[in-house]
Amino acid sequence: MRKNSLDELLEKELIVGCVCGCDGVNKTYYFENTSENIASFIMTHQENTDRLVFTSQSDRLILSTHSESISQCPNQELRQMVQNELNMLQ
């Protein structure tokens, strides 16, 4: 990754996405915190996944799913925006 790209990424608000696989293996990803990115991540990782958990970098829960269904989201405005994005992707 070029240094400029890394610097630009680090200036953005990042979200942590944890994929809890059916095989018991968890994988962690970092990406920009937007409803579009969250919905795309959900659609990309919905197969062979028990649960997806999205947190802030300080480990505050943002959203969690079971399959492609949102199960927890303290911010109801974000929940609606992500759900709208999911509906467009399905």
Secondary structure, DSSP 8 states (H G I E B T S, - for coil): --HHHHHHHHTS-EEEEEEEETTS-EEEEEEE--HHHHHHHHHHH-TTEEEEEEEETT--EEEEEETTEEEE-S-HHHHHHHHHHHHHH-
